[in-house]
Amino acid sequence: MSRHRFCVLLAISLASRSATSAAQHASHSHTAPQAPIPGKLPITSRSPAAIALYLEGRTLQEALKPHEAHARYGRALALDRGFALAAYGLAATAPSPRAAREHLRQALALGDSASAGERLVIRVLEARLDRGPAAWAAVAESLVALHPDDERAHWMLGSARSALGEYAAALAAYRGAIGINPEFALAYNSIGYAERNAGHPAAAEAAFRRYIALVPDDPNPYDSYGELLLTLGRFDEAIAQYRRAQAIDPAFAGSFVGIASAEALAGRHEAGRAEARRYLAAARDAHEQRAALQTLALVEADDGRPDDALAALTRMHDVAASDGDTASMVEDVMDRGELLLDLGRVAEAERAIRDADLLAAAASIPVEQQVEVIARTDFLLARVAIAAGELDRAATAAANLADGDERWQGRAHELRGRVALAAGEVARAVVELEAADRSDPSVLVLLARAHQGNGHAAMARQIGATVAATHRLLNWPLVRARIALREVVW
């Protein structure tokens, strides 16, 4: 992406956000926090009934039931059109990026009638969606400073630290939350994931078991424990936990994804396909239909059936089109282009990438997403250039990415590593790929190839074995890595 394109769009984004806030200045200055508790975040609304609905929604959201929570937040906002936290809740549980940003803009506009802490909560979500984890953490730090006795403020800070990969800091924040409220179940869920990501499976298992003990009638504790078991390669045990979640809530979306992933990772792709189709049949809205189809696409791609995977992506696009969700349509076409690139179908990939870029330019989607589309388009077209031997053009794209948003620095290093590999400069490729996002298993496969070319066969095999033993919920980086590993001979 050119620096000019990025800066112009970012300037438009900031100007638009300021104008929206000014134009939609809320006229609810008569609202007031309901029964504020010292040290806790207030909940500002003129309607006690709206607050009750908001609290129901928050409980459902923390039980990882966004569909049900979203409905409660909508009813709360209908009772009090000046209720900023209800609009925030709608954004946090929205079924699509487009809807999330629409509700976020509404929440920001209503912030003038809310407390300082509530405004910070809304800004935490704004930073998470549009500014990256460093900004997210900075706003969350301010929230904790303002409300040091609010467990959810500490939890938000922990989530930001986890997104930065700072697991020790994240765990400290989560433990701060349960120090305030030992029965704050969601914090144990987050502790489990942070301990898992930090390489402490026994501590993660203990946290998830505590989570189950606190809310045994919720589906999510079993789903989370199932995900830990999946990452440990204990696939049948994982599936048993996912089935327990489904027994409590037959529509619990995460467990369909977990079972399909566990079956695929265990080499039982037909069973994985069947679970994805069960999810599709149970889908309650367009968002869940698309999630089910994406799960199916991932299973098909992992099973070496790319045309079936591409057909599922096309169906995802059609669902988004029927729902008027242009932002998701763009993502679907872009995913199609990236998969085609990974399959070596470069001409088809380039057409899809350019189609997505044109669709985004013509569509009324948030400027923040346009910035993301531009960056991803330039990254993928640089890969097309590498395939065509146009390494200078790809190197220029990498420099432009490095000159832009901090969220794309890892991709800039990855692109430089790809250029170096294509040029036969394997030592430079190793340096660049070491600095790329090594949590992405497809980057690790590239790094293994670079070490192989550099004469470090043992290191290459070690990295390849690490990727082969990576078990997680199926996503595109993992499936791309597994596709690439099938082509590698160490």
C-alpha positions as CSV (number, residue, x, y, z in Angstrom):
1,M,0.0,0.0,0.0
2,S,1.3,3.4,-0.8
3,R,1.9,5.7,2.1
4,H,-0.3,8.4,0.5
5,R,-3.3,6.0,0.2
6,F,-3.0,5.0,3.8
7,C,-2.6,8.5,5.2
8,V,-5.4,9.9,3.2
9,L,-7.8,7.2,4.3
10,L,-6.7,7.5,7.9
11,A,-7.3,11.2,7.8
12,I,-10.8,10.8,6.4
13,S,-11.5,8.2,9.1
14,L,-10.5,10.6,12.0
15,A,-12.3,13.5,10.5
16,S,-15.4,11.4,9.9
17,R,-15.4,10.2,13.5
18,S,-15.1,13.7,14.9
19,A,-17.9,15.0,12.6
20,T,-20.2,12.2,13.6
21,S,-19.6,12.8,17.3
22,A,-20.3,16.5,16.9
23,A,-23.4,16.0,14.6
24,Q,-25.0,13.4,16.9
25,H,-24.5,15.2,20.2
26,A,-26.9,13.4,22.6
27,S,-29.7,15.3,24.1
28,H,-29.9,13.2,27.3
29,S,-28.0,15.3,29.7
30,H,-30.8,14.5,32.3
31,T,-29.7,10.9,32.6
32,A,-27.7,9.8,35.6
33,P,-25.9,6.7,36.9
34,Q,-28.2,4.3,38.7
35,A,-27.0,3.5,42.2
36,P,-23.3,4.0,41.6
37,I,-21.0,1.8,43.7
38,P,-17.6,3.4,44.7
39,G,-14.8,2.2,42.5
40,K,-17.2,0.4,40.1
41,L,-18.1,1.5,36.6
42,P,-21.5,3.3,36.7
43,I,-24.3,2.4,34.4
44,T,-25.9,5.6,33.2
45,S,-29.6,5.4,32.0
46,R,-32.8,7.2,32.7
47,S,-34.7,3.8,32.7
48,P,-34.3,1.2,35.5
49,A,-35.9,-1.3,33.1
50,A,-33.3,-0.6,30.5
51,I,-30.6,-1.1,33.0
52,A,-32.1,-4.5,34.0
53,L,-32.1,-5.5,30.3
54,Y,-28.5,-4.3,29.9
55,L,-27.4,-6.4,32.9
56,E,-29.2,-9.5,31.4
57,G,-27.4,-8.8,28.2
58,R,-24.0,-8.5,29.9
59,T,-24.5,-11.8,31.7
60,L,-25.4,-13.5,28.4
61,Q,-22.5,-11.9,26.7
62,E,-20.1,-13.1,29.4
63,A,-21.6,-16.6,29.0
64,L,-20.5,-16.3,25.3
65,K,-24.1,-16.1,24.0
66,P,-23.8,-13.0,21.8
67,H,-27.0,-13.8,19.8
68,E,-29.2,-13.6,22.9
69,A,-27.2,-10.8,24.5
70,H,-27.6,-8.7,21.4
71,A,-31.4,-8.9,21.6
72,R,-31.3,-7.7,25.3
73,Y,-29.1,-4.8,24.4
74,G,-31.4,-3.8,21.6
75,R,-34.4,-3.8,23.9
76,A,-32.5,-1.7,26.5
77,L,-31.7,0.9,23.9
78,A,-35.3,1.0,22.7
79,L,-36.3,1.9,26.2
80,D,-33.7,4.6,26.5
81,R,-32.3,6.0,23.2
82,G,-29.6,7.8,25.2
83,F,-28.2,4.7,26.8
84,A,-24.6,4.7,25.6
85,L,-23.6,1.3,27.2
86,A,-26.6,-0.4,25.5
87,A,-25.3,0.8,22.1
88,Y,-21.8,-0.4,23.2
89,G,-23.3,-3.8,24.0
90,L,-24.9,-3.9,20.5
91,A,-21.5,-3.2,19.0
92,A,-19.7,-5.8,21.1
93,T,-22.1,-8.5,20.1
94,A,-22.9,-7.4,16.5
95,P,-23.1,-10.2,14.0
96,S,-21.0,-8.5,11.4
97,P,-18.1,-5.9,11.2
98,R,-20.5,-3.5,9.4
99,A,-23.1,-3.7,12.2
100,A,-20.4,-3.5,14.9
101,R,-19.1,-0.2,13.6
102,E,-22.5,1.2,13.1
103,H,-23.4,0.6,16.7
104,L,-19.9,1.8,17.8
105,R,-20.5,5.1,16.1
106,Q,-23.8,5.3,17.9
107,A,-22.2,4.6,21.3
108,L,-19.5,7.2,20.7
109,A,-22.1,9.8,19.8
110,L,-24.0,9.0,23.0
111,G,-20.9,9.2,25.1
112,D,-21.5,12.9,26.1
113,S,-24.4,11.7,28.3
114,A,-22.4,8.9,29.9
115,S,-19.8,8.9,32.7
116,A,-16.1,9.2,32.0
117,G,-15.7,5.5,32.7
118,E,-18.4,4.5,30.3
119,R,-16.8,6.6,27.6
120,L,-13.5,4.8,28.2
121,V,-15.3,1.4,27.9
122,I,-16.6,2.5,24.5
123,R,-13.2,3.7,23.5
124,V,-11.7,0.3,24.5
125,L,-13.9,-1.3,21.9
126,E,-13.1,1.4,19.4
127,A,-9.3,0.8,19.9
128,R,-9.8,-3.0,19.7
129,L,-11.7,-2.7,16.4
130,D,-9.7,0.0,14.7
131,R,-6.4,0.9,16.3
132,G,-4.8,-2.3,17.4
133,P,-3.8,-4.0,20.7
134,A,-1.3,-1.4,21.9
135,A,-3.9,1.4,21.7
136,W,-6.5,-1.0,23.2
137,A,-4.2,-1.7,26.2
138,A,-3.5,2.1,26.7
139,V,-7.2,2.9,26.9
140,A,-7.8,-0.1,29.2
141,E,-5.0,1.1,31.5
142,S,-6.8,4.4,31.8
143,L,-10.1,2.6,32.6
144,V,-8.4,0.6,35.4
145,A,-6.9,3.8,36.8
146,L,-10.3,5.4,36.9
147,H,-12.1,2.4,38.3
148,P,-9.6,0.3,40.1
149,D,-12.2,-1.8,42.0
150,D,-14.1,-2.9,38.9
151,E,-13.3,-6.4,37.9
152,R,-14.4,-5.9,34.3
153,A,-12.0,-3.1,33.8
154,H,-9.1,-5.4,34.9
155,W,-10.5,-8.1,32.6
156,M,-10.5,-5.7,29.6
157,L,-6.9,-4.8,30.3
158,G,-6.0,-8.5,30.5
159,S,-7.6,-9.1,27.1
160,A,-5.6,-6.4,25.6
161,R,-2.4,-7.7,27.1
162,S,-3.2,-11.2,25.8
163,A,-3.7,-9.7,22.3
164,L,-0.2,-8.3,22.6
165,G,1.1,-11.7,23.6
166,E,2.1,-10.4,27.0
167,Y,0.7,-13.3,28.9
168,A,2.3,-12.6,32.3
169,A,0.8,-9.1,32.3
170,A,-2.5,-10.5,31.1
171,L,-2.6,-13.0,33.9
172,A,-1.8,-10.3,36.5
173,A,-4.7,-8.3,35.2
174,Y,-7.1,-11.3,35.2
175,R,-6.0,-12.2,38.8
176,G,-6.7,-8.6,39.7
177,A,-10.2,-9.1,38.5
178,I,-10.8,-12.3,40.6
179,G,-9.1,-10.6,43.6
180,I,-12.0,-8.1,43.4
181,N,-14.6,-10.7,42.7
182,P,-13.6,-14.4,43.2
183,E,-16.8,-15.6,41.5
184,F,-16.2,-13.6,38.3
185,A,-16.4,-16.6,36.1
186,L,-15.3,-15.0,32.8
187,A,-11.9,-14.2,34.3
188,Y,-11.2,-17.9,34.8
189,N,-12.0,-18.5,31.2
190,S,-9.5,-15.9,30.2
191,I,-6.9,-17.2,32.6
192,G,-7.3,-20.6,31.0
193,Y,-6.6,-19.3,27.6
194,A,-3.7,-17.1,28.7
195,E,-2.1,-20.1,30.6
196,R,-2.5,-22.2,27.5
197,N,-0.9,-19.7,25.3
198,A,1.9,-19.2,27.7
199,G,2.6,-22.9,27.5
200,H,1.2,-23.9,30.9
201,P,-1.5,-26.6,30.1
202,A,-1.9,-27.9,33.6
203,A,-2.6,-24.4,34.9
204,A,-5.0,-23.8,32.0
205,E,-6.8,-27.0,32.8
206,A,-7.2,-26.0,36.5
207,A,-8.6,-22.6,35.4
208,F,-11.1,-24.2,33.1
209,R,-12.2,-26.7,35.7
210,R,-12.8,-23.8,38.1
211,Y,-14.8,-22.0,35.4
212,I,-17.0,-25.1,35.1
213,A,-17.5,-25.3,38.8
214,L,-18.6,-21.7,39.0
215,V,-21.2,-21.9,36.1
216,P,-21.9,-25.6,35.5
217,D,-25.2,-24.8,33.7
218,D,-23.5,-22.6,31.1
219,P,-22.2,-24.2,27.8
220,N,-19.1,-22.1,27.4
221,P,-17.0,-23.6,30.2
222,Y,-17.2,-27.0,28.5
223,D,-16.5,-25.5,25.1
224,S,-13.4,-23.7,26.5
225,Y,-12.2,-26.9,28.2
226,G,-12.8,-28.7,24.9
227,E,-10.6,-26.3,23.1
228,L,-7.8,-26.9,25.5
229,L,-8.1,-30.6,25.0
230,L,-8.1,-30.1,21.3
231,T,-4.9,-28.1,21.4
232,L,-3.3,-31.0,23.4
233,G,-4.3,-33.4,20.7
234,R,-6.9,-35.1,23.0
235,F,-9.5,-35.0,20.2
236,D,-12.1,-37.5,21.5
237,E,-12.0,-36.0,25.0
238,A,-12.4,-32.5,23.4
239,I,-15.4,-33.7,21.4
240,A,-17.0,-35.1,24.6
241,Q,-16.7,-31.6,26.2
242,Y,-18.1,-29.9,23.2
243,R,-21.1,-32.3,23.2
244,R,-21.7,-31.4,26.9
245,A,-21.9,-27.7,25.8
246,Q,-24.4,-28.7,23.1
247,A,-26.5,-30.7,25.6
248,I,-27.0,-27.5,27.6
249,D,-27.5,-25.3,24.5
250,P,-28.1,-27.1,21.2
251,A,-27.5,-23.9,19.3
252,F,-24.1,-23.0,20.9
253,A,-22.1,-22.0,17.9
254,G,-18.6,-22.5,19.2
255,S,-19.0,-26.2,19.8
256,F,-20.0,-27.0,16.2
257,V,-16.7,-25.3,15.1
258,G,-14.8,-27.2,17.8
259,I,-16.1,-30.6,16.9
260,A,-15.6,-30.0,13.2
261,S,-12.0,-28.9,13.9
262,A,-11.3,-31.9,16.2
263,E,-12.6,-34.4,13.7
264,A,-10.5,-32.8,10.9
265,L,-7.4,-32.7,12.9
266,A,-7.9,-36.3,13.8
267,G,-8.1,-37.1,10.1
268,R,-11.8,-37.7,10.2
269,H,-12.8,-35.1,7.6
270,E,-16.1,-36.6,6.7
271,A,-17.2,-36.3,10.3
272,G,-15.9,-32.7,10.3
273,R,-18.0,-31.9,7.2
274,A,-21.1,-33.5,8.8
275,E,-20.6,-31.3,11.9
276,A,-20.2,-28.2,9.8
277,R,-23.5,-29.1,8.0
278,R,-25.2,-29.6,11.3
279,Y,-24.1,-26.1,12.3
280,L,-25.4,-24.7,9.0
281,A,-28.8,-26.4,9.6
282,A,-29.0,-24.9,13.1
283,A,-27.9,-21.4,12.1
284,R,-30.2,-18.7,13.4
285,D,-29.0,-15.8,11.3
286,A,-26.8,-14.8,8.4
287,H,-23.8,-14.5,10.7
288,E,-24.1,-18.1,11.9
289,Q,-24.7,-19.3,8.3
290,R,-21.5,-17.7,7.2
291,A,-19.6,-19.1,10.2
292,A,-20.9,-22.6,9.4
293,L,-19.9,-22.3,5.7
294,Q,-16.5,-21.0,6.6
295,T,-16.0,-24.0,8.9
296,L,-17.0,-26.3,6.0
297,A,-14.6,-24.5,3.7
298,L,-11.8,-25.0,6.2
299,V,-12.5,-28.7,6.5
300,E,-12.7,-29.1,2.7
301,A,-9.4,-27.3,2.2
302,D,-7.7,-29.2,4.9
303,D,-8.9,-32.4,3.3
304,G,-7.3,-31.5,0.0
305,R,-10.6,-30.6,-1.7
306,P,-9.9,-27.0,-2.8
307,D,-12.8,-26.7,-5.3
308,D,-15.3,-27.7,-2.6
309,A,-13.7,-25.2,-0.2
310,L,-14.0,-22.5,-2.9
311,A,-17.7,-23.4,-3.4
312,A,-18.3,-22.9,0.3
313,L,-16.6,-19.5,0.2
314,T,-18.9,-18.6,-2.8
315,R,-21.9,-19.6,-0.7
316,M,-20.6,-17.4,2.2
317,H,-20.5,-14.5,-0.3
318,D,-24.0,-15.2,-1.4
319,V,-25.3,-15.2,2.2
320,A,-23.6,-11.8,2.8
321,A,-25.0,-10.4,-0.4
322,S,-28.5,-11.5,0.6
323,D,-28.0,-9.8,3.9
324,G,-26.7,-6.6,2.3
325,D,-23.4,-7.1,4.1
326,T,-20.9,-5.6,1.6
327,A,-18.1,-5.6,4.2
328,S,-18.3,-9.4,4.6
329,M,-18.6,-9.9,0.8
330,V,-15.3,-8.1,0.4
331,E,-13.7,-10.4,3.0
332,D,-15.1,-13.5,1.3
333,V,-13.7,-12.6,-2.1
334,M,-10.4,-11.7,-0.5
335,D,-10.3,-15.1,1.3
336,R,-11.0,-16.8,-2.0
337,G,-8.1,-14.9,-3.6
338,E,-5.7,-15.8,-0.8
339,L,-6.7,-19.5,-0.9
340,L,-6.2,-19.5,-4.7
341,L,-2.7,-18.0,-4.2
342,D,-1.8,-20.8,-1.7
343,L,-3.0,-23.3,-4.3
344,G,-0.8,-21.8,-7.0
345,R,-3.7,-20.7,-9.1
346,V,-2.2,-17.2,-9.5
347,A,-4.3,-15.8,-12.4
348,E,-7.5,-16.7,-10.7
349,A,-6.2,-15.3,-7.4
350,E,-5.3,-12.0,-9.0
351,R,-8.8,-11.6,-10.5
352,A,-10.4,-12.3,-7.1
353,I,-8.1,-9.9,-5.2
354,R,-8.8,-7.1,-7.7
355,D,-12.5,-7.8,-7.6
356,A,-12.5,-7.4,-3.8
357,D,-10.6,-4.2,-4.1
358,L,-13.1,-2.8,-6.6
359,L,-16.0,-3.9,-4.5
360,A,-14.6,-2.2,-1.4
361,A,-13.9,1.0,-3.3
362,A,-17.5,1.1,-4.7
363,A,-19.2,0.1,-1.5
364,S,-20.3,2.1,1.5
365,I,-18.1,0.4,4.1
366,P,-16.4,2.0,7.0
367,V,-13.2,3.8,6.2
368,E,-11.3,1.7,8.8
369,Q,-12.1,-1.4,6.8
370,Q,-11.2,0.3,3.5
371,V,-7.8,0.9,5.0
372,E,-7.6,-2.8,5.9
373,V,-8.7,-3.9,2.4
374,I,-6.1,-1.6,0.8
375,A,-3.3,-3.1,2.9
376,R,-4.4,-6.7,2.4
377,T,-4.9,-6.1,-1.4
378,D,-1.4,-4.7,-1.7
379,F,0.1,-7.6,0.3
380,L,-1.6,-10.2,-1.8
381,L,-0.9,-8.5,-5.1
382,A,2.8,-8.4,-4.0
383,R,2.6,-12.2,-3.7
384,V,1.2,-12.3,-7.2
385,A,4.2,-10.2,-8.3
386,I,6.5,-12.6,-6.6
387,A,4.9,-15.5,-8.5
388,A,5.5,-13.5,-11.7
389,G,9.1,-12.9,-10.8
390,E,8.5,-9.1,-10.3
391,L,10.5,-9.0,-7.1
392,D,11.2,-5.2,-7.2
393,R,7.5,-4.5,-7.2
394,A,6.9,-6.8,-4.3
395,A,9.8,-5.3,-2.3
396,T,8.2,-1.8,-2.8
397,A,4.9,-3.1,-1.5
398,A,6.7,-4.5,1.6
399,A,8.3,-1.1,2.2
400,N,5.0,0.7,1.9
401,L,3.4,-1.8,4.4
402,A,6.3,-1.2,6.8
403,D,5.7,2.5,6.5
404,G,2.0,2.2,7.5
405,D,-0.1,0.9,10.3
406,E,1.7,-1.0,13.1
407,R,-0.8,-3.9,12.7
408,W,0.8,-4.7,9.3
409,Q,4.5,-4.7,10.4
410,G,4.5,-8.5,10.7
411,R,3.1,-8.8,7.2
412,A,5.8,-6.5,5.9
413,H,8.5,-8.7,7.3
414,E,6.7,-11.8,5.9
415,L,6.6,-10.2,2.5
416,R,10.2,-9.3,2.6
417,G,11.0,-12.9,3.6
418,R,9.0,-14.1,0.6
419,V,10.9,-11.8,-1.7
420,A,14.2,-13.0,-0.2
421,L,13.2,-16.6,-0.6
422,A,12.2,-16.0,-4.2
423,A,15.6,-14.3,-4.8
424,G,17.5,-17.2,-3.3
425,E,18.7,-15.0,-0.4
426,V,17.9,-17.5,2.2
427,A,19.9,-15.9,5.1
428,R,18.0,-12.6,4.6
429,A,14.8,-14.6,4.4
430,V,15.5,-16.2,7.8
431,V,16.1,-12.7,9.4
432,E,12.9,-11.3,8.0
433,L,10.7,-14.3,8.8
434,E,12.0,-14.4,12.3
435,A,10.6,-10.9,12.7
436,A,7.3,-11.8,11.1
437,D,4.2,-13.0,13.0
438,R,5.5,-16.4,14.2
439,S,2.1,-17.2,15.8
440,D,1.0,-17.7,12.2
441,P,1.8,-21.3,11.3
442,S,2.0,-20.5,7.6
443,V,4.9,-18.1,8.4
444,L,6.6,-21.0,10.2
445,V,6.5,-23.1,7.1
446,L,8.2,-20.3,5.2
447,L,10.8,-20.1,7.9
448,A,11.4,-23.8,7.7
449,R,12.0,-23.5,4.0
450,A,14.4,-20.7,4.5
451,H,16.4,-22.7,7.1
452,Q,16.4,-25.7,4.7
453,G,17.8,-23.5,1.9
454,N,20.4,-22.1,4.4
455,G,21.7,-25.6,5.1
456,H,20.0,-26.0,8.5
457,A,18.0,-29.1,7.7
458,A,17.6,-30.1,11.4
459,M,16.1,-26.7,12.2
460,A,13.8,-26.9,9.2
461,R,12.5,-30.4,10.3
462,Q,12.0,-29.2,13.9
463,I,9.9,-26.2,12.8
464,G,8.0,-28.4,10.4
465,A,7.3,-30.9,13.1
466,T,6.1,-28.1,15.4
467,V,3.6,-26.9,12.7
468,A,2.4,-30.5,12.1
469,A,1.7,-30.9,15.8
470,T,-0.2,-27.6,16.0
471,H,-3.7,-28.3,17.1
472,R,-6.2,-25.4,17.3
473,L,-9.6,-24.5,16.0
474,L,-9.3,-24.5,12.2
475,N,-8.5,-21.1,10.7
476,W,-7.0,-20.1,7.4
477,P,-3.4,-19.6,8.6
478,L,-3.4,-23.1,10.1
479,V,-5.0,-24.7,7.0
480,R,-2.7,-22.9,4.7
481,A,0.3,-24.2,6.7
482,R,-1.1,-27.7,6.6
483,I,-1.6,-27.4,2.8
484,A,2.0,-26.1,2.4
485,L,3.5,-28.9,4.6
486,R,2.0,-31.5,2.2
487,E,4.3,-30.1,-0.5
488,V,7.5,-30.0,1.6
489,V,10.2,-32.6,1.5
490,W,12.7,-32.0,4.2
